[in-house]
Amino acid sequence: MNASLYGRPTLAELVEAVREFLEGEVMAATQGNVQFHARVAVNVLKTVERELEQSPEEQPRHERRLAELGVADDAELARLVRSREIGDDRLPQLVEALRDDVRARLLVSNPAYLDHPA
């Protein structure tokens, strides 16, 4: 069952409606500083839309990667990396987990970065 406590419009639909209003109405009717800030707001809303779309799939994957590394959260992982407590035998697993996390974050923040290999 796919019932939502909050019904319609969904959070994603609300964000999309505001983004479309800013893109279609506000940006076309303004210029200069107001248009610039509207463009920034549109980019923020696009990021929110991508996170709403990706998070249901990526959050459990992220949590699984942390569990496989034996840490509870990102703060513990950062501490583990900074202190160099992870053994050399686990470095490939760490690198793979970090690569997967960075890719997931880029898919939300700016997917265009994934189109340009380093």
Order of alpha helices (4+ residues) and beta strands (2+ residues): alpha-alpha-alpha-alpha
